[in-house]
């Protein structure tokens, strides 16, 4: 597997407190990787290490197989959660300044910035002072500045906070487009719906330790609790018989005569996959049958609670 970023047994201590405890992560090239965890878990500390704002006490980090060094700074774009622009500077002037810090020439930065401003329909902001922009508008500028130098690795910390749904969608689409163009993206958030929507893989950190990682799809499948949504043409008699085979968790009202829409949990005797479907077919005509995988939100809560109980 081709990894853009690998962290091996990373340890970070602040005095007596261990903020990262032997954390190993591997982020495949070209994926959107969710870095998840409760407040205080150590996510920002890990991101700061990748950005070389701070250094690990033990362990090592590799980008494209090379040990992390100063040269990599230009290949990383970081949008921190706590973001600030100079309030009294003009938007264009400030964006140009920040772009040049990331190694772009003034001419190239000007060209690219005008391209992004046109794309977002914000050309008229160029000569306005930052203090005249709303928080969401400032975040848009910061997003542009983060991606402008086309780094191979992009790190977004809660990128959608402070955005209205329309602008959050705009940003989501841009993030997916950047992935399409080949960028690798690390994305830290508490919004599990957006994780399901855009992340390919995740790592869950709790109290300085990694407690879960892998592909979102595999994780949801591994946490499957055998719950299915079913629509079945049947009758009350056969439905009563079905209830001895499966746990009917919910029966939703349905206008169509003879159609029962249910949420069921199959017990062990009902089998898995096709055998489970066969069980249902004995009690009616199956119109719809789909597994209801647990949400990332449920998995997050369950895994963190379990880790707490194991202590
Ligand atoms: P997260 O981003 O997951 O919310 P952080 O990485 O910010 O977590 O923090 C992890 C822990 O490390 C917290 O308990 C925090 O107080 C502590 N910490 C972070 N930075 C410092 C620092 N510079 N000095 C001392 N403790 C710190």
Boltz pocket constraint, residues with backbone or C-beta under 6 A from the ligand:
constraints:
  - pocket:
      binder: B
      contacts: [[A, 14], [A, 17], [A, 19], [A, 37], [A, 38], [A, 39], [A, 40], [A, 41], [A, 42], [A, 43], [A, 44], [A, 45], [A, 46]]
      max_distance: 6.0
